[in-house]
Structures are given as structure tokens and as C-alpha cells.
């Protein structure tokens, strides 16, 4: 395994501003992403109170069914005393979801290790699983790749209600068949059987999408003692209930602040990431029909589509007595996370950083500041066959990731054309058309219609000959053309960065189950550059 860095021409305006615009950072965030910020953030955290023992106990109870390593247990002890955390999270995708889930966990772990050494305090890595999310269409699929392109395989079981990922139970039989089908698409290697058995064991031991995700992720990061917590875990809600009550009491002001900040964000040219509304309650209610979003109307908390309505007092009672019936949205989740955990730094992707940028005043409404925001490491894994394909086509990775493969492939095909054959075919078409025109001049109106129809038939036949000649050319040069397909399919699938599409198991099947541990051991710097890993 070798690693190098490249700078991608990012089209993401928010990330460009976050990495380079001091005024942007000052206006939308509390801390710069730099080493000098960490002692200042530590000082802020030291003046705040956290339910440390209760939080440590809740995480331990959540993780026990998945297995707690000695290092994770030590981290829990540190958290119960004076430890601070580096935290990041993701939805509970099948087979860990896309690679960026793993990349985010790696960033959390490496940053925690680095700051532990630099600051001389316990810094603990935590992964916050967004098990309360109910859009199962975002997590119920896996992509595979082949010569013909990428294929999206959707888990077939239907879920009618808006169930949270932590409540949605899958059929063991259907999930087993689905996973076996995915591994067949990967192709057989020396690692396939062991990897598939590991994944199928997780399928059998769990019953929800969240449990399946955590069991696999905990296995991948067992050695580093990465802590996991599900945002939908009922015991966690007990710790959160006073904060829910605070959110409810301040809901009008919270909505106003976010709307104003998003308006400013849009005026700066960054759009409206969450389309905030002044009527938003920024909370979900877990109803018998699923997780439903609440709004404010005439002082009440409502969801008119299913006909529920709560007064302020009723909402406060729910927060205090049944907090598991409440759930955070995209705006309150970051604030809740910071109120519950002593967060030194948050690791996020470009989309997350965009909506965190709307929350500076919202954090302060609850008497806290935003943590240091660290962009997750972005990586592209390059298999041996992809490296060979780049070398033989003289394409650099920057060319591939900027979408130039199609253009270079077309130029290559053009260079293969039999110019004399094409000229003769074009000449034949012109001669044929000319002779038919001469015939038409000597013909009646009805005969001209017949001639026109006959000419189109011959033109169609000549087009068929041209198409067949091109197909024969592609067949003759299939091996050379396959290299372009490998580069497009593996390194820029669906026109996106690989980390947004493929599960890590696709590459573990080629490289081996130690892939993730080998990545963690690489000298990866969190400097905003894109990492290229040659497997």
C-alpha cells in the first residue's frame, strides 16, 4: 500500500470558503480549524457540566452486545472522568454504506490520537450513528461495478411506515440472499468466503439496519477502541430530556435564528442547505405511523398530515416522561450532540459543514459554542488493475477524477477509424443520393415518392454497415478499451468520487480484510488534500 496526495479542483464553494476564507469562518463558525484552537476549546469545555458517568454507562450498555475491546473499555473510563471526544457520525448503511463512513471513522480515530498526544489529555474517538433517520431509501442499497458500468442493487424488502433505521427490522432470509448476491457480483477471490461469512454472521446476529451497521463497523475498528452510540437509543434519551425541554421552550427563537442565518448564508452565495422555515419546531415526534416532523402553529406543535397537536405543556411533559418519543432534526442534532458530549472537535463531510454553518447563533442560544469543525479525510482507493490502466492510457488520477476519461476514450476510438473505408462509405452515400436525384427529375410525382422511400432504405442499410464496422472495431480493441471502462467505473463511478458510491467490502474483496487497519497505519494528514491510496 502506497499513499500520495493531490489537490482536487473542488466545485464545492462551501469547502473552498471553509479552507481559505477567514471572513467566512469568522462569520459562520466559532473556531478555526487549526492547532491553536484546541487549548481554547478545552478551556471552554472545562467550564461546562456533563453527565459523564451516566453517558459512559449508556454507551457501555449500547456497545456490550457488539463486543467492547479493552481499549474501548479504557476510553469509557476516561469519558466518565475527564476525557473529551472527537466525534463524527453517519447513517446506518448496508455493508457499512459508502466508503466515506469508514473514511470518517478513520479521521475521528487519527485526530483523537493526534490531539491526545499534543494536548496531554484523554481524547476519545466516538462514532454517532444516525439511527433515528427514517429515509431508508438512502441506506438500502449497494453498488457493484463491472465492465459495463456500475449497478445499484436495492434491498427488495418494502417498508411502508417512516420507520427509523433503528426500528426497521429486516428479513434474515431476504438480507442473506441479498448479501450473497452482492458478493457474487464482486467476483471470487481468496478473501471472498471469509468476508461473506463475516457479513452474514452480522446479518444473523442482528435484526435492524442500525445493529447490522454497528456490528460490522465495531469489528473493523475494534483495535482502536472506537466508541459507538445510536442517536435513537432509548437510554440516551434519558440524558437528553432536559435538553429537549430547552429546545421546546426556545423553539420560536431557535427557528428565527436559523432562518436569519440561512438567509445570510444564501446572500453570501452558498444557497439554502436546509430551507429553514420560521414555523419549524426542529424536532420529530415518533408516532405509531413512523417518525414525523413537527411544526409550530398558533403556539402548538403540530403535524397536520397525520392530525397531531401538542400544547407547550404537553411537549414538555413528553420531553420529561417519554423522551424517546422525540427525535432531533438536522439543526438540533449537532446542538444535542454538543450538549451531551464534551466535544473537542466534530468531523464532518461537505454537506454537514454546510448546515453546521447555519448554527452559530443557535448554539449560543443554549449557552455553548460550536466545536472545532474538521473536514473528514477524502480518499480514492486505486486497485492494481486501475493503476495499470492509468499507466497504459497515460492518464493521471487528476485527469480521471476531473472526468476526462470519456474524452480521451473517444479520441482513441477516432484514431482507430479506417479512414479509407469511411471515405468510401461517405462517397457511396453521396453518389447514391445524386443518382436518385437524377432519376427523380425524370419521374412522375408518384414515382418520386417511391424513389424517396427506396433511397431512405439504402441509406439505412449503409448506416447499418457503418454501425457494424464500428462494432467490429470496438471488438478488435476490446482489451484496450476495457482500460478506460475500469478507470471510469472504479475511480469515478456514476460521475462521483468513489467514496460516495462503493462499500469498502468491494475493495476488501480484492485487497484483504486487513484493508481498514492498513489504511489507519498510513501517514494520513488532515490537511484538506485528497488522498490517493494504491492498493
N, C-alpha and C positions, 0 to 999 in steps of 0.2 A: 504493500500500500504506500503510495506517494501522494503528497498534497501540495498544491500550489494555490496562489490567489490571483484573481482577476478582478477588474473593476467593470461592472456591467453598466451600460448606458441605461440607467433606471428611468422608466417612464412614470414612476410614482412620485408625484410632486410633493406629497407629504413627507416621504422619506428623504427626499433631497433637501427639503427645508429643515427637517429634524437633524440631519447630519451636518448642515452647513450654514444655517441662517440663525444667528444669535438672537435677532429680534423675535423670530418665530418661537424659539424656545422660551425666551423671557415672557412672552405674552400668553403662551398656552401650557407651560409646564412650570413646576416648582424647582426642579434641579436639572443641571446639565448632566449629560452622560459622560462624566469624567471622574478621575480618581479623587479629586479634591472634594467632590460632593459627598463621598461616603462618610467621613467623620462627622459632617454636618447632619446628615440624615440619622446617624447613630445617636447623636445628641438629642435630636427631636424625639426619637423612639424611646430614649431613656426617661423622658418626661411623661410618657403615656402608660396607662394601665391596661393590661391584657389578662384574660382568664387563662393563664399559661397551663396550669395543671389540668384544668378541665379540657382545654384544647388538645393537649398531649394525650390525654386519656381517650378522647373521641377519635383521634387519628389512629391510635393503637387498636381500638376496638374495630374500626373500619378495616384496618390492614391485616388483622390476625387471620381471617380466612384465606388470605392470599399468601401468607408467609412473611414474617418480619426477620430480616437479616440482623446480625449482631450490630452492624453499622447503623442500620435504620433504628434499632432499639436505642443505641447511644445518642442518635440525633433526637429521638423523642425525649430522652432525659435532659438533653441540653435545652430543648424547646421549653420544657417545664420550668427551667431555671432562668437563664438569661440569654438564650440564643435568639438570633434574628434570622430571617429567612430570605432567600431568593426564590421567587415563585413565578410560575407560568402555568398555563392551562390549555386545554383543548377539548373538543367534543370526542365522544367515545366511538371512534370509527371501527369498522370490521377489520381485523388483522392489523390493528393499531391505526387504521386510517392512513392518509398520505404520509410520506416521509417527513414532512415538516413537523409532525407530532414528535417524532424521535429527535429531530434537529433541535426542537425547542427544549426537550428534556436534557439533551446534551449541553445546550447553552446554560440552562439552570444549574446543572451539576458543575460545569467548569467555572462559571462565575462564582458560585458559592465556595469552591475550593480556593480560587484565587483570592477572594476577599477575606476568607478565614486566615490565610497566611499573611496578607497585607495588614489587616486590622487587629489581629491578635485576639479576636473574639469568635465564639461559635457561630458560624454562618451555615444554615441548614438548607438543603435543596428540597423544594416542595412542588409537587405537580397537582394542580387543582383541576379535577375532571368535571367538565360541564355536563354532569348527568341530568340536570334539570331541563336541558334543551329538549324541545319536543318535535323539532323538524327532522324526523327520521330519514327523510329523503336526502339529507345532507351527509348521512353516515352509512347508508345501507347498501353501498356498492364498492366494488373493487375493479381496478383497471388492470388489464394484461396487455402485452404487446407481442406482435408477430410481424412478419414481412409485409402483410397487407395494411398495417397500421395498429392503432390502439383499439381495444374493445372494452366497453363498460359493462360489467356483469352486475346486475341488480339482484339483491337478495329478494326472492319471489314472494315471501310471506307478506300479506297485507295487514296494515294496522289502521283501523277506521278512526279511532279516537286520537286526540292530540296527546298521546302518552309521552311522558318524559322518558329519556333513554334509560333511566334507572328503574322505570316501572314497566318498560316494554319487554316482555318475555318472548323469546324466540322458540321455535320448534327445534328440539335437538336433532331430529331426523332431517329436517329441511336444511338446517345450518350445516350439518355434516356433509350432506350431498353437495351443498354449495361450495364448501371449502375444498372438498376433493376435486370438484370441477376446476377450481382456480389453480390448484397445484398441477392438474393435468395440462392446463394452458401454459404454465411456467416451463414445462418440459422436465424430463427426468435427469437428475444429476446425482452425484454421490451423497448429496445432502438432503434430497427431497423427502425421503421416507421419514427421517428423524424429525425434520422441521414440521412435516404434516402431522405426525403423531403428537408433537408438542402442541400444535394449534388445536387439534381435535380433542386432546385431553382438556384444554381450557374450555372448549365448547361444551364438553360433557360435564365439567365441574361447575359451570356457571349456568345462568338462565336468562340474564338480562344483557343488553348491549354494553352497559357500563361495566358489569362484572367481567365479561369476556375481555374487554379492553384492558382493564386494570390487571387482570391475571397475566396477560401477555407482557404488558409494559413492566410490571413488577419483576417478571422473570428476566427481561432484558437489562434492567438496571439494579438488580438485586445487590450486586457487588458494591455499588456506590451508595447504597442506603437512601435512595430517593424516596421521600415520603409521598404518599398519595392520600387525597381526600376527595370524596364525591360531594359536589355542591348540593346534591339532593338528599344527603344522608340525614336522617331524622335527628339523631343526637346532636349533629352540628347545628340544627335549627334552634335547639335549646340555648346554645351560646349566642345565637344571632337574634333572639327575640327582642331584647331591649333595643337593638339597632333597627329592627323592623318597625318598632313603635316610633322611633325617632324619624324614620323615613316617612311614616304615615302622617305624623304631626307636621312635618315640614314639606309635605308633598307639593303644595302650591308654590312655595318659594323655590323648591328644587326644580320643578318643571320650568319656572320662569328663568332661572339662571342658565339652564341647559339650552333653552330656546335662544336666549340672548347670545350665549357663547357660540352656538352653531351659526347664528346669523353673522357674527363677526368672522368665524372660520370661513364661511361662504364668501364674504366680502373680500377676504384675502385670496380668494381664487381656489379654494380647496373643496368646494361643494358642501353637501349636507349628508354626512355619513349615516345618520340615524333618522333624519327627517323628524326631528323632535317637535312635539306639539304642546302648547301651554295647558291642554286638558289632560296630559298624560299623568298617570299615577306612578309610572315606572316600577310597577310590581305586577306579578302574575298571581292568580288565585288557582289553586289546584282543585278543580271541580270534578264531579263524577264523570263528566264528558271529556276531561283532559285538562291541560294547563291553558288557562285563558287570561288574556291581558285585561287589566283594569284601567279605566279612565275616570276622570273626575267630572261630575255633573251636578250642579246645584249643591255643592258641598259633600256629595255622596260619592262612593267608589262603586263604579258600575261596569258591567259588560252587558250591553243591551241585546247582543245577538243571542245570548242564552238566558237573558232575563234575570240577572242577579244584581242586587243593590245592597250596599252596606253603608251604614252611617259611620261617622268617625269613631264613635264609641264602640261600635261592633267590630270595626277593623282593629282597634286597639286591644279588644278582648281576644280576637283571633291571634294577634301577634303574641300575646302573653300566655294564652292557654293552648292554642293549636298552631304554633308557628310553622309546622310542616305543611300547612295549607297555603303558605305564602312562598313566593319564589321571586328572585331578583331578575331584572331585565338587563339589557346591555349597558345601561347607565348606572344602575345601583350595584351590580355585581362587583365592579372594581372597588367601590367605596366599602361595601361589606367585607370584601377580602382584606382591605387595609385596616378595618376596624377590628377584625377577628385575629389577624396575624400581625406580628411585628415585622412588617415588610421592609427590608432594606432596599431591594430592587425588584422590579417586575420585568419579566422577559416577554416580549410580545412580537407579533408579526405586523406587517404594514397596515392591515385592516384594523387591528386592535389599537395601534398607536394613533390612528386617525380618530377613533371615537374616544380614546382617552384624552385627546386634545380638547375635548368639549367639557371636561370635568374639573378644571382647576378651581373654579369658584364653588362648584358642588362639593368638592372635598372640604373646602374651608367652611362651608355651611355647617358641617359636622365637627368642626374644630380640629381638623387634621390637614396635612399637606400630602400632595401626591408623592409616591416613592420615586426613586430614580428609575427611569424607563430605559431598558436596554433592548435594542432590536435583536431578535433571535438570529443565530448563525444561519446563513443561507448556503446550501451545498448542492453540487451536482456530482453524482457518482458515475464514473466512466469505467465501463467494463472493458475487458481485454479486447473484445471484438470491436467495440466502439472506438477504442484507441487506434486499432489497426485501420479502421475505416477512415478516421481522420487523417492518418498518415498517408494512406493511399490516394485520398482525394485532395490532399494539400489544404484541407480546411482546418482552421484553428477553432477552438471551442467558442471563442467570441463570435466567430462567423456563424456557427451553428445556433448559438443562443440568440443571435440577432435576426434569425430567420432567413439566412442566405442560402440554405441548402437547396431549396426549390429552384432558385435562380441558377445556381451552379449546375444542378442536375439537368435543367433544360438546355443550358449551353453545351453540356456534354452530349446530350442526345442530338442536338443540332450538328455537332461536329461529326457524328456518326452517319449522317444522312448521305445516301448515294446521290450526289448532285446530278450526275448524268441521267439517272433513272427518273428523278423528279422533273428535270427539264424536259425529257421526252414525254412524260405523262402530261405536263402542262401544255406542251406543243400539240399533243394529240387532242386535248380538250379544245384548244383554240381552232385547230383545223376542222374538227368535227362541227364546232359551232358555226364556223364560216361556211362550210358546205351546206349545212341545214338552212342557213340564211339564204343562200343562193337558190336552194330548192323552193323555199317559201316564196321567193319573188316570182317563181313560175307556176305557183299553185293557186287553187281556189281557196276561199275562206275556210271551208270545211276541211280541206286537205291541210291547211296551215295549222289548224288545231291538232290534227293527227301528228304532224311533223313535230310540233312543240312538245307533245306528250312523249313522242318517241325519243326526242333529244334529251329530255329530262331522265328518261330511263337509262340512256347510255352514260349521261353524266353521273348518275347514281352508281352505275357499275364501275366507272373509273374511280369514283370516290371510295368504293369498296376495295378496289385494288390498292389504292394509296394507303388505306387503313391497314390492310393485311401486310403490306410492305413494312409499315411502321411496327406492327406487332412482331413480325419476324425479326426486325432489327432489335427490338427490346429483348426477345428471347435469346438471340445470339449474344447479347451483352448483359444477360441477367445477373451474373456474378458481380460485374462492376456496378450495375445499378442498385443492387441489393445494399451496397455500402451506404448509399445515400439514404435509403429507407431506414437502415439501422440507426443512422445519426438522427434523423427526424423522429423516429418512433421512440428511441430510448432517451435521447437527451432533450428533446423539445416536444414531448407528446401533447397532442391537442393544441399545439402552439403555445403551451405554457411551460414554465420551469418544471422539470421532472419531480421536484419535491412536492408539488401541488397535486400530482396525479397518482404516482405509484406507491404501493405499500412497500416497506423495507423488505418484506419476505421475497419479493421478486429478485432482489439483489443478494439476499442471504442464500437463496437457492443456487446462485452462481458462485458466490464467494465463500459461504460457510456461515454457520450460526454465530461465529465469533465476530461478525461484522461490526455490530454496535460497540462492543468492547474495544475493538481495534480502532474505531473512529475516536472514541474518548481519549485514547492514548496519543493521538496525533497532536502536534503543536498548533492547535486552532486558536487564532486570535479573534477577539470580538471587536473588530475594527471597521465593520461596515463593508468589507470586501466580500466577494463571492468566493467560496472555497471549492476547488476542483479536486476530487479525490479519485486517483487512478487505482483501481482495484487489482 
